[in-house]
Amino acid sequence: MMPIGKELVKKVMRRKFPKLSVSDSIEKATRVFSKTNLSAIPVFRRNKFVGELHERDLLDLAVDVQHIPEFKLIRSGMAFFAKRVSDLMSEHEDVISPDARVSDAALMMMVGGNSIIPVVEKQKLVGIIARQDIVNRLAG
C-alpha cells in the first residue's frame, strides 16, 4: 500500500460530485444515490453546505414498520414518514481545507463518523473528500 497520509486533500478530493437540496424529495434522493458510488451525498440550502444524506438513512424506508420492534421504531424516530431530504439528513460542521493532509481528513472521518467531508477554501465549497477517495488512493 502506498502511504498517502501526507498528501494534500486537494490531490485526492472530488471537484465534481452529486448534490441534494434540503427541499428535494426522498424519491429524487434515491435516484441520485442509484447513480453514484458514494455512501453519503452533500446537502445544501441556498447553495450553502448544511449536511449530508447517508445511504443507511434510506434503508429505514425499505422496512415494513409492522415488523420492527417498538424500541427500534422509537429510536428511528420519524424516518418512516420522511418526505424531504431535510427529514433524514445529518447536519454537521466538519470541513477541511484543500491544503490539509489526507491523514487529517481520515482522522476527522474516524472520529466524527462522517463518510464525506466538505473541502472549503475562503468560505467556499471547492470539493468533497470521501472515505472511498482515500481507500481508492491507497489501492494505487
Secondary structure, 3 states (H helix, E strand, C coil): CCCCCCCEHHHHCECCCCCEECCCEHHHHHHHHHCCCCCEEEEEECCEEEEEEEHHHHHHHHCCHHHCCHHHHHHHCCHHHCCEHHHHCECCCCCECCCCEHHHHHHHHHHHCCCEEEEEECCEEEEEEEHHHHHHHHHC
